[in-house]
Amino acid sequence: MITAGQLRAARALLGVDQRELAHRCGLSLPTIQRMEASDGVVRGNVDSLMKLVDTLAATGIELIGEGATSSGGGRGVRLK
């Protein structure tokens, strides 16, 4: 799962706006906007979420899930 905060942070690490991320993922701009406006965990259909996560991974973004090994604990993102 990815949270809205992780999505915004990942986009910031990549230095892209919502429109560019939507283009890279093959999703619509309103879809990315809805995902970022989610409260907590991003909601969307499985296909859209997989496109997003796969695109982030392909561009070097690692999502850190709750309980995953991280020196500070908690969720987050980092560049690979």
Residue pairs with C-beta under 8 A, 6 or more apart in sequence:
1 41
1 42
1 65
2 41
2 42
2 49
2 52
2 53
2 63
3 38
3 40
3 41
3 42
3 75
4 35
4 36
4 37
4 38
4 39
4 40
4 41
4 42
5 75
6 63
6 75
6 76
6 77
7 35
7 36
7 42
7 52
8 36
9 76
9 77
10 56
10 61
10 63
10 77
11 17
11 18
11 21
11 36
13 61
13 77
13 78
13 79
14 21
14 59
14 61
16 24
18 29
18 32
18 33
18 36
19 29
21 32
21 55
22 28
22 29
22 31
22 32
24 55
24 59
25 32
25 48
25 51
25 52
25 55
26 51
27 48
27 51
27 52
31 44
31 48
32 52
34 43
34 44
35 42
35 43
35 44
35 48
35 52
36 42
42 49
42 52
44 52
53 63
56 63
57 63
60 79
60 80
61 77
61 78
61 79
61 80
62 77
62 78
62 79
62 80
63 75
63 77
64 70
64 74
64 75
64 76
64 77
64 78
65 75
66 74
66 75
70 76
